[in-house]
Structures are given as C-alpha cells and as structure tokens.
C-alpha cells in the first residue's frame, strides 16, 4: 500500500483533535483584563498542547515522506499513535483548569509518554517493513531524542506529585527538543 491515505487520514484526525481542543476553551465571563488572566492557565495549556500536536504532525509528515509503502501493522501502529494524541484535548482541559493539582498534570505527562512510545513503535514498524537502505533506519540508529523524551516523561509523572511546575518544565523541555524536526529526515524527504 502507498502512504497517501494514511497521511491524509492522520492529517484529518489531527485537525479534528486541534479543533476539539480549541472548542474546549471558554471565554472569560469578565470583560476586563482580570477575567482574561483567570483563563491564562487554560490558554497556556492549549498553547503547549498545540505545539505538541504541531510537532507530531510535522515529524509524522517527514516520516511518511521517506516511507514508500505501509502494511497492516503500520496502519495499526499509526492508529495507536492517533489514539493517544486524541486524548490530548481532554488532558489539556483538565490540566489547564487544575494546573496546581498533581493528578491532572500527571495524566498529561502519562498521555505524552504514551504518545512518544506510540510514535517510537510506529517508527519501529516502518523500519521492520523496509529494507536496509530505508532512510529512517539510518537516522534512528541511536534514537537519542526519543530515549531522552521517554525518560523525561517517565520522570515527570511522579514529579507532578511533588511539584506540578517541575513536571510542566519537563513537558516544555521535551517540546523544545522536538520543535525542529531532524534535519537528516528533512533532507531525505526532499
């Protein structure tokens, strides 16, 4: 199978996820600056989640640009990734409204962890299905960013129960690491 339908479906799901996420944001009841400041945590959680979804969309796009073909296992691995990404609006809403509380931040970290694992599993399925000349196989040999991300997410979950801001800092750190796609992958997808 070619990758076109997989990419189009994934793009559609991510567009819906972002739409749901923005629709979850409610305008403040007050019409002054104080009212706007009250919803600032909700907006900032939306901003972080939007960046995360953008990172996944961008990297997913580059991933599929170097992929020639897919099979059923790859389709299921992709659906697994989309499942975890589709939970981001729920976690974003809960964390944004309760950013000082441990459980919502820990859940947000857990969903980010599972999304990272799902993305890694998708990469592994793509590598297994292609030959040794597959560009992704050469690029992901070490997988340093993937491993660091997963470790930081694992640490962020218990950290949420000690200090939610430390967990949030972990999420921001990983987002900064991934905001620019791997240049090697970009070069192969040209």
N, C-alpha and C positions, 0 to 999 in steps of 0.2 A: 504494500500500500504506500501511496505517496503521503507526504506530510501536510498537504494543503488543508484537508478537512479537520485534522487535529489542531492545527494552528488557528483556523477560523473559529472552531468551537471554543477553544481556550480563550481566544480574544473576546468572544461574546460573553463567556462566563465571567471573566474578569471585569468587563464593562458593567455587567449586572451587579457584581459584588460592590464595585465602587459606587454605583447608583444607589444601592440599598444603604450603603454606609453614609452617604451624604443625606439621604432622606431621613435617617435616624437622628440627625442633628436638628434640634428645635431652636427657634429664635428666642432670645430672652424676652420675658414679659415686660421688663422695664425698658423704656426707650432712651435711657441715658447710658453713659459710659460705665457706670456701676453694674448695670444689667449685663452689658457686654463682657465685663470682667468676670462675672459669675459663670458664664458659659465658656470662658477661656480654656479650662482643662478639657472640655469636650472637644473644642476646636483643635487643640494641640494633639489630642489623641487621634483625631481624624487625620490631621496633617501627617503624623508619624505613620499611621496605617496606610494612607495614600502613597507615601513614599515607599513603604514596603511593597505594596501591590505594584507600584511602578517598577521597582527593582525586579520583582518576579516576572512581570510582563516583559521587560527589556531583556533579561537574561534568557527567558523562555524563548523569545523571538530569535535571539542569536543561536541558541541551542538547536532550534529547528532549522535554521538556515544552513547549518553544516550537516544536517541529517538528510540522507537520501530516501530512507524508507522506514516504515514502522510496522509493528506486528501487534497482535492482541495483548501481549504482556505490556508493551509500551503504552497502548491505549489505557489499560487498567492502571498503570503507574501514573499516567497523566491525570486520570480521574481521581486517584488517591491524592495527588497534589492539589487539584482543584477543590476537593472536599475540604482539606484543611484551610485553604485560602478563603473558602466561602464562609468559614466560621469567624474570620477576622472582623466583620461588621458587628457581630454580637459581642465579641471580646472588647472591641474598641468602645462600644457604647457603655458597657459595664465598667470598664477601666476608666473611661473619661468622666463618668459620673461619680466614681468612687476611687479616685486616684490615690487617696491616702490609706486605703484599705488593702490588706495583704492578698486576699483571695482573688479579687479581680485582676490584680497585677500578675499574680502567679499564673492564673488561667491564660492571660495574654501571652506570657512567656512560654507556657506549655504549647499553645497553638502555634507560636512562632517556631518552637523547637520541632514540632511535628511537621510543619511546612518545610523546614530545612531538611529534615530526614526524608520527606516525600520527594523533594527536588533531587536529593542525592540518589535516591532509589531510581528515579526517572533517568538520571544520567547513567547509572549502572546498567539499566535495561537497554538503553541506547547503545552503550559500549559493547555489551554482550551480543547485540544483534548485528553489529557491523564488523568489518574486518580490521586488521591491524593498522591499516592506513587511515582509519577514521580519525579526523582531526581532534575530536573530543577525547579520544583515548590518549593522544599525545599531550593534550593540555591538562588533563585532570590526573595525571600520574601521582602527583603529590597531594593534591586536594587540600592544601594548607588552609585556605579561607573557609572551606566547608567544615573542616575539623575544628578550627578556632570558633566558628559560629556556633556549632553544636555544643561545644564545651561552654561557651559564654551563656547560651540559652539554658543549659542544664544548671549552671551556677545561679542564673537569675531567678529561678523558681524558688529555691529555699531562701535566697536573699530577700525576696519580697516579704517574707515573714519577719525580717529584721528591720529592713528599711526599704520602702517601696521606691524611693528615689534612686537607690543604688541599682535596683532592677531596671528602672526606666533608663538609667545611664547605660546599662548593658545593651538594651534594645537600640539606643541611639548609636552606640559604638559599632554594633554589627551593621546597622544601616549605612553608616559612613564607610565601612569596609567594602560594601557591595554597591554603593551608589554608581560607581563606574564599572561597567562590565569588563571582563577580562579582555584586554586588548588583543591577545592572541586569538581569542574566539571571534572577535570583531574582524580581524584580518582574514581569517578563514572564510567568513561569511560574505565577503565582498565578491 
